[in-house]
Amino acid sequence: MSHPFKNNCPPPKDVFCPSGASEAPPGPVYQASSHYIHRKVADMDVLISVGGNIANFNGYIELNPSASLLWETLAQPKTAAELAAALQSAYGIAPEQARADVQEFLELLVQHEMVVAP
Amino acid sequence: MTSETPAIPPGAQRLAEMPRRIPVNGTFELTVRCNLHCKMCLFRHADSENARLLAEEMTADEWIEMARQAARAGTVNLLITGGEPLLRPDFCEIWEGVYQQGFLITLYTNATLVTPKVMETLRRYPPHKIGVTIYGASPETYRKVCGDAATFARTIAGIHQLQTLPSVLEFRTTIIKDNYADADAIDELVQREFGKEFRVTQARMVTKAVRGACADVESCRLDPEDNVRLAFRRGINLIKQYVGDRYDERNLLLEHVNVSEDDAFQPRLTLFGCDAGMRDYVISWDGQLLGCQMLGVFHTDARGQGFHTAWERFPLEVKLPPVNNTCLSCKSRNICNCCYASRYAETGFLDGLPDYVCKDTSILQAMYDRGESKHGKNEL
């Protein structure tokens, strides 16, 4: 994932914090858009643009392994923290690296309307 | 082989020596029935066979399951074709179920059966590409070619409907004696009616009908001289559109460029000399897996055995004779369009000499030769 950082993530949703809770708000929740179907083709993972979305993008996107993992994780609603945890668990990378990679990945998905707020 | 050597299952060694084959490009031939009766159709069966065809066609559930298995095996590009696929009353059900497996999907249709129900389905599940055929520029030409003058208006109306979809739209035609006079008019009609950005792709050569189809192609296809002349003229028209006033026919060059050794493709092992059966396949209307829609003599039973087994075992069914010596030694072999499928279609033999193709090619070769001898370089 080599795209430059763009500070255009959606604002956090209002999250209820019980009084006395010491945890930080979980942050925005994301889910993979149904406008793409994830396919495994030979040794590749691809996203096929389908439905009305082909008016915006008529083709497919190739995913590298970490992007494929994140996309599969986004089949269910997930926060950025949960996605970073999935990357850490799979690749053993430092938390800071995982958070930065997820941030970059989500910015790309948001920019291209590939994730939805469930 | 000693008595201790385990027997090798038949075909296993042959399969083990095959390069990796992935069924990336699929074609689902939903039916070989059609509501048009085009004189030159390669695939349409006679209406008298309809009862048998209807009884033996794959069901909607079978097509959807086949799509699921094909996706699992690695198919990305899928063509839905016929005959005329919209002729199936369960087309919408098939389309929705196949679409949801996730392919880059193309629909081939004659556009005469685009009903509101079909449009509703295609709006929800639009093809990535639609290929429409157009065989004339008037009702009279449609009567001569397709057997029904009224289908001309239905074709135009249907294409207008399909054009509202976000799909890429492509136009295709086949020119025979009956619509030869309309060859340019078809291009003009498409651009006038649907947009100047569209071009009409014309079949370069019409071979005899295949796999039990009923068309008497020999009686209606162009003579080889007209076939080459038309292909050449269409090519010139395309050049004129691109270069405009700079076009100068007196200095037109016809040049055949031989691929240099450095640029030559790396040799690769295939079944037929193309991607058929290596990356490409067809599931026929009755569930057989073929390498190519033109060649039905080699097939495996995808309907009975499942897609995966049918795909894996397909190479074992392919038994080809050596290419005949005439083709091997022909000086025009580098510009010839023949293949095993066209040889079989034209002669009934995989190693036959396709006379029609030979004549077409020899005319093209003569054009190259005239250019070289006349001016010492390749000029027309």
Boltz contact constraints between the chains, C-beta under 6 A:
constraints:
  - contact:
      token1: [A, 37]
      token2: [B, 102]
      max_distance: 6.0
  - contact:
      token1: [A, 39]
      token2: [B, 102]
      max_distance: 6.0
  - contact:
      token1: [A, 41]
      token2: [B, 74]
      max_distance: 6.0
  - contact:
      token1: [A, 41]
      token2: [B, 76]
      max_distance: 6.0
  - contact:
      token1: [A, 42]
      token2: [B, 22]
      max_distance: 6.0
  - contact:
      token1: [A, 42]
      token2: [B, 74]
      max_distance: 6.0
  - contact:
      token1: [A, 48]
      token2: [B, 102]
      max_distance: 6.0
  - contact:
      token1: [A, 54]
      token2: [B, 126]
      max_distance: 6.0
  - contact:
      token1: [A, 54]
      token2: [B, 128]
      max_distance: 6.0
  - contact:
      token1: [A, 54]
      token2: [B, 166]
      max_distance: 6.0
  - contact:
      token1: [A, 55]
      token2: [B, 166]
      max_distance: 6.0
  - contact:
      token1: [A, 58]
      token2: [B, 128]
      max_distance: 6.0
